[in-house]
Amino acid sequence: MKVLVKSEQEEIYRILRKTKETYTENSNGIFFDLSMISHQAYCAIKEYMQFCMKTRQEMNCRIEEMERIRIEQQPIESDKI
């Protein structure tokens, strides 16, 4: 869960609340026992994390492609003469 950004962690919290799972909260964050949650909650969290990882991977691919295009579009020093 540490790989998730704050907004993604908040969505996990919303899933827990929506499925009425037991969790504890303190100044360090929200904690829950993954082995004790319902199958429904587990599937929802798993699906959401897969979505997050897929989206992150797609974004990284787009960034790499944009960087490649930017480099290709830079004029070569000999073109400036």
C-alpha positions in Angstrom: 0.0 0.0 0.0 3.0 2.3 0.5 3.4 2.5 -3.3 0.1 4.3 -3.5 -0.1 8.1 -3.4 -2.4 9.8 -0.8 -5.4 10.0 -3.1 -5.1 6.3 -3.9 -4.8 5.5 -0.2 -7.9 7.5 0.5 -9.8 5.4 -2.0 -8.7 2.3 -0.2 -10.1 3.8 2.9 -13.4 4.6 1.1 -13.6 0.9 0.0 -13.2 -0.2 3.6 -15.9 2.2 4.8 -18.2 1.2 2.0 -17.9 -2.5 2.7 -18.1 -1.8 6.5 -14.8 -3.4 7.3 -13.1 -3.1 10.7 -10.0 -0.8 10.7 -8.2 1.3 13.3 -7.0 4.9 12.9 -4.3 6.9 14.7 -1.8 9.6 13.9 0.2 7.3 11.7 -2.7 6.4 9.5 -5.4 3.8 9.0 -4.7 0.1 9.6 -6.6 -3.0 8.7 -6.0 -6.7 8.8 -6.0 -7.9 5.1 -6.6 -11.5 6.2 -9.8 -10.5 8.1 -11.6 -8.4 5.5 -14.5 -9.8 3.4 -14.0 -11.4 0.0 -15.9 -8.4 -1.5 -13.6 -5.9 0.1 -10.5 -7.8 -0.9 -11.6 -8.1 -4.5 -12.5 -4.3 -4.6 -9.1 -3.4 -3.2 -7.2 -5.8 -5.5 -9.1 -4.4 -8.5 -8.4 -0.8 -7.5 -4.7 -1.5 -7.0 -4.5 -3.2 -10.4 -6.1 -0.1 -11.9 -3.6 2.2 -10.1 -0.6 0.2 -11.3 -1.9 -0.1 -14.9 -2.7 3.7 -15.0 0.8 4.5 -13.6 2.5 2.2 -16.1 0.5 3.8 -19.0 1.4 7.3 -17.7 5.1 6.4 -17.6 4.9 5.1 -21.2 3.3 8.3 -22.3 6.0 10.4 -20.6 8.7 8.3 -22.2 7.1 8.7 -25.6 6.7 12.5 -25.2 10.4 12.7 -24.2 11.4 10.6 -27.2 9.4 13.0 -29.5 10.8 16.0 -27.8 14.4 14.8 -28.4 13.6 13.9 -32.0 12.2 17.4 -32.6 15.2 19.2 -31.3 17.2 20.8 -34.1 20.6 19.3 -34.8 23.5 21.7 -34.4 24.4 21.4 -38.1 20.8 22.4 -39.0 21.3 25.8 -37.3 24.1 26.9 -39.6 
